[in-house]
Amino acid sequence: MASPIWCETCGSDEFILIEKARWYRRRGEGMWDIDYTCTNCDSFYGHVVREADTTAALIAAMNAAR
């Protein structure tokens, strides 16, 4: 199941730094498996994001992280 890119500790996506992004196809749908850090509180996350749920700016940041 895909989740939004979000810091649960800060309750925001304002300070997100994408560390790593890997694209793959799952059940016919494009998905991103991403690892990211909140630079405000230093929380680390990693999970799947649906390609359809990403913005152009987010995709650019994920491509830069690859």
C-alpha positions in Angstrom: 0.0 0.0 0.0 1.3 3.4 -0.9 1.6 6.2 1.6 2.2 10.0 1.3 5.6 11.5 1.8 5.1 13.1 5.2 6.8 13.5 8.6 4.5 12.1 11.2 6.6 13.7 14.0 6.4 17.2 12.6 3.0 16.8 10.9 4.4 18.3 7.7 6.2 17.7 4.4 8.0 21.0 4.5 11.4 19.7 5.6 11.6 16.5 3.6 14.9 15.5 2.0 14.6 12.5 -0.4 17.6 10.2 0.2 16.9 7.4 -2.4 14.3 6.7 -5.0 13.8 3.4 -6.9 11.1 3.1 -9.6 9.4 -0.2 -10.2 6.2 -1.6 -11.6 3.9 -3.4 -9.3 0.7 -5.1 -10.4 0.7 -3.0 -13.6 1.0 0.3 -11.7 4.2 2.5 -11.6 5.5 2.9 -8.1 8.4 4.6 -6.3 10.1 3.0 -3.4 11.6 6.0 -1.5 13.7 6.7 1.6 13.6 10.2 3.0 14.5 12.2 6.1 12.8 15.1 7.8 15.6 17.7 8.2 13.6 19.4 11.0 13.4 16.5 13.5 15.8 13.9 11.9 13.1 11.3 11.5 13.7 8.7 8.7 11.1 7.0 6.6 11.0 4.5 3.7 7.9 3.4 1.8 6.1 3.1 -1.5 4.5 6.0 -3.3 2.2 5.6 -6.4 3.6 7.3 -9.4 0.1 8.8 -10.1 0.2 10.5 -6.7 3.5 12.3 -7.3 4.0 15.9 -8.5 6.5 17.1 -11.1 8.7 18.7 -8.4 8.6 15.4 -6.4 9.6 13.3 -9.4 12.5 15.7 -10.2 13.7 15.4 -6.6 13.4 11.6 -6.7 15.3 11.4 -10.0 18.1 13.6 -8.5 18.3 11.1 -5.6 18.7 8.0 -7.8 
